[in-house]
Amino acid sequence: MKKADEVIKTALLEMEGVTAHPHRFGRTEYRIGKREIGHVHSNYLVDITFPKKIQNEIVSEGLAEPHHILPDSGWVSFYIKSASDVDMAINLLKKIL
């Protein structure tokens, strides 16, 4: 079975305009042009950036948590705890496209 970060990478790179780059805190970040849309911190944590209004909606719906370090930034943190969470992480990343 593929690791979560590999599945996410494969799915995102199939999307037009998305590129993968090394992230400054490890693993992989994803960009559209020069703008980072999110990054994976291993096989258990995905951080995704949204406009603040959308971040609030996602958090209030229980789809993700405020960013684990910068909760008021517009970023969300999504913890992968099961195989089905990988698909949810990909769907959240797709919301910003």
C-alpha positions in Angstrom: 0.0 0.0 0.0 1.3 3.5 -0.9 2.0 6.0 1.9 -0.3 8.9 2.3 2.2 11.5 1.0 2.7 9.4 -2.1 -1.0 9.1 -2.9 -1.5 12.9 -2.3 1.4 13.7 -4.5 0.2 11.5 -7.4 -3.3 13.0 -7.2 -2.2 16.6 -7.0 0.3 16.4 -9.8 -2.4 15.1 -12.1 -4.2 18.5 -11.7 -3.3 21.2 -14.1 -0.9 23.8 -12.9 0.1 22.0 -9.6 3.8 21.5 -9.0 5.6 19.8 -6.1 8.6 21.2 -4.3 10.7 20.4 -1.2 9.2 22.2 1.8 11.3 24.1 4.2 10.1 22.0 7.2 10.4 18.7 5.4 8.5 16.6 2.9 6.6 18.3 0.0 4.8 21.5 -0.7 2.4 22.1 -3.6 2.1 25.2 -5.6 0.1 26.8 -8.3 2.5 29.1 -10.0 4.5 30.7 -7.1 1.7 30.4 -4.6 1.9 27.5 -2.1 -1.5 25.8 -1.6 -0.4 23.3 1.0 2.2 20.9 2.3 2.5 17.5 3.8 4.5 17.0 7.0 4.8 13.2 6.7 2.1 10.7 6.4 -0.1 12.1 9.1 -0.4 15.9 8.7 -1.4 18.1 5.8 -1.5 21.9 6.1 -3.6 23.8 3.6 -4.0 27.6 3.1 -7.4 29.1 2.5 -8.9 32.6 2.6 -9.9 33.2 6.2 -13.6 33.0 5.5 -13.2 29.5 3.9 -10.9 28.4 6.7 -13.6 29.4 9.2 -16.2 27.4 7.3 -14.0 24.3 7.0 -13.2 24.4 10.7 -16.8 25.0 11.8 -17.9 22.0 9.6 -15.3 19.9 11.4 -13.5 19.1 8.2 -10.1 20.3 9.5 -8.6 22.1 12.5 -7.1 25.5 12.7 -3.4 25.4 11.9 -1.5 23.7 14.7 0.9 26.7 15.1 -0.8 29.7 13.4 -4.6 29.2 14.1 -5.6 32.6 12.9 -3.6 32.6 9.7 -6.1 31.1 7.2 -4.2 27.8 7.2 -5.8 24.6 8.4 -4.3 21.4 9.7 -5.7 18.0 8.6 -4.6 14.9 10.4 -4.5 11.6 8.5 -5.6 8.8 10.8 -7.0 6.3 8.3 -6.9 5.5 4.6 -10.2 7.3 4.0 -8.6 10.5 5.4 -6.1 10.5 2.5 -9.0 11.1 0.1 -10.4 13.8 2.4 -7.0 15.6 2.4 -6.9 15.5 -1.4 -10.5 16.9 -1.6 -9.6 19.7 0.8 -6.5 20.6 -1.3 -8.7 20.6 -4.4 -11.1 23.2 -2.8 -8.5 25.9 -3.4 -8.1 25.2 -7.1 
